[in-house]
Amino acid sequence: MQNFEQVRAHATSHYAVRTNDPYLIGIELSLDNGTRRQGLFLAEMEGEDGRNYLRVSTSIAPITGIDTKRALYFNWEQRCGYLAVSELDGIPYLHLCENRPYNALTAAEIDRIVIEIGGLGDRMERTFSAGGDLF
């Protein structure tokens, strides 16, 4: 994959697309034999080095009421993905993210990241929301 339009072509042919904006695609991943779902966003971002990156992210839970120390311990133990805070409709949410440079992306790698971040995000969401499925 060399650019976001190639990522878009792959995502729209393989996933249920919920948002399709310039440099942003929202997809929905079906999990646990269709009993759960996890929304993810694929977006292009420019790194400090001037290269473009694909960011795959998913919302976990509102940051209010979350033990941030526990979240940071979790973040330290991860081999893939990292935690961040971003606002949705003015409310800060915990997000699980992964960034990859385009020169390392293939269709198979995008699928692997989507499944890994989506599945892990869903497991985290269950933990922080007492089994809920908000995202």
C-alpha positions, 0 to 999 in steps of 0.5 A: 500500500502506497497511499490512503486511497489504496487503503480505502479500496481495500477497507471498503471491499472487506469491511462494513464501512460506517464513515467514508471521509477524506483520509478517514474511514470508519469500519465495523468489525464483527466479533464472537460469531457476530454477537459483538462488534467493534468500530475502528477508524483508519486515518492518514497522519503525517509523521515528524519525518514527513512520511505518511502513516496509517493509524488504526484506532478504536474507542474503548471507554469514557476516561471518566471513572477509569483507573489511569494507573491500571490503563498505563500498566496495561499499556506498558505490557502491550506488544502491539498498540498503545493507549491514547485519549481523544474527545468524542462529542466533547467527552474524553475517551480512551482509545487503542491505536496503532500506527504503521508507515505505508511502505510496510503495509500490505492488504494482509497487514492491514487485516492483521492490524484491524483484527488485532486492534479490534479484538483487543479493543473489544476485550478492553471495552468489556473490562472497562464497561462491565461487559458492555458493547458501546463501540 
